[in-house]
Amino acid sequence: MNVNKELESLCRYLEKEECFSKRVKEENRELNEKNINEKRVTKSPKERECQKRWGVEDRE
């Protein structure tokens, strides 16, 4: 009987741990996507810089 109780406890613990791990991974993925998108916005060149680089203003 004691072994069965221990096994049940272990199974419950593993289920909870698995759920927690999935939740943490999902939260980290969302944060990483948010950070990547913010970095893209801040690192992307300004519109005028792109136009100057490619000579778009010279054609107009």
TORKOL-4160 file (C-alpha; in steps of 0.2 Angstrom, whole numbers, padded with zeros to 4 digits, m for minus):
60
<pt num="1" X="0000" Y="0000" Z="0000"/>
<pt num="2" X="0014" Y="0012" Z="0004"/>
<pt num="3" X="0022" Y="0010" Z="m0012"/>
<pt num="4" X="0006" Y="0014" Z="m0021"/>
<pt num="5" X="0004" Y="0030" Z="m0012"/>
<pt num="6" X="0022" Y="0035" Z="m0016"/>
<pt num="7" X="0019" Y="0030" Z="m0034"/>
<pt num="8" X="0003" Y="0041" Z="m0035"/>
<pt num="9" X="0012" Y="0055" Z="m0027"/>
<pt num="10" X="0026" Y="0054" Z="m0039"/>
<pt num="11" X="0014" Y="0054" Z="m0054"/>
<pt num="12" X="0005" Y="0069" Z="m0047"/>
<pt num="13" X="0021" Y="0078" Z="m0045"/>
<pt num="14" X="0028" Y="0074" Z="m0062"/>
<pt num="15" X="0011" Y="0080" Z="m0070"/>
<pt num="16" X="0012" Y="0096" Z="m0061"/>
<pt num="17" X="0030" Y="0098" Z="m0065"/>
<pt num="18" X="0027" Y="0095" Z="m0084"/>
<pt num="19" X="0013" Y="0108" Z="m0084"/>
<pt num="20" X="0024" Y="0121" Z="m0076"/>
<pt num="21" X="0038" Y="0117" Z="m0088"/>
<pt num="22" X="0026" Y="0120" Z="m0103"/>
<pt num="23" X="0019" Y="0136" Z="m0096"/>
<pt num="24" X="0037" Y="0143" Z="m0093"/>
<pt num="25" X="0042" Y="0138" Z="m0110"/>
<pt num="26" X="0027" Y="0147" Z="m0118"/>
<pt num="27" X="0030" Y="0162" Z="m0107"/>
<pt num="28" X="0048" Y="0163" Z="m0112"/>
<pt num="29" X="0044" Y="0160" Z="m0130"/>
<pt num="30" X="0032" Y="0175" Z="m0130"/>
<pt num="31" X="0045" Y="0186" Z="m0121"/>
<pt num="32" X="0058" Y="0181" Z="m0134"/>
<pt num="33" X="0047" Y="0185" Z="m0149"/>
<pt num="34" X="0042" Y="0202" Z="m0141"/>
<pt num="35" X="0061" Y="0206" Z="m0138"/>
<pt num="36" X="0066" Y="0201" Z="m0155"/>
<pt num="37" X="0052" Y="0212" Z="m0163"/>
<pt num="38" X="0057" Y="0227" Z="m0152"/>
<pt num="39" X="0075" Y="0225" Z="m0157"/>
<pt num="40" X="0070" Y="0224" Z="m0176"/>
<pt num="41" X="0061" Y="0241" Z="m0174"/>
<pt num="42" X="0075" Y="0249" Z="m0165"/>
<pt num="43" X="0089" Y="0243" Z="m0176"/>
<pt num="44" X="0080" Y="0245" Z="m0193"/>
<pt num="45" X="0086" Y="0260" Z="m0203"/>
<pt num="46" X="0075" Y="0275" Z="m0204"/>
<pt num="47" X="0065" Y="0278" Z="m0220"/>
<pt num="48" X="0076" Y="0292" Z="m0226"/>
<pt num="49" X="0092" Y="0282" Z="m0223"/>
<pt num="50" X="0085" Y="0268" Z="m0234"/>
<pt num="51" X="0081" Y="0281" Z="m0248"/>
<pt num="52" X="0098" Y="0289" Z="m0247"/>
<pt num="53" X="0107" Y="0272" Z="m0247"/>
<pt num="54" X="0098" Y="0266" Z="m0263"/>
<pt num="55" X="0097" Y="0283" Z="m0272"/>
<pt num="56" X="0078" Y="0284" Z="m0272"/>
<pt num="57" X="0078" Y="0303" Z="m0269"/>
<pt num="58" X="0089" Y="0306" Z="m0284"/>
<pt num="59" X="0076" Y="0298" Z="m0296"/>
<pt num="60" X="0061" Y="0308" Z="m0290"/>
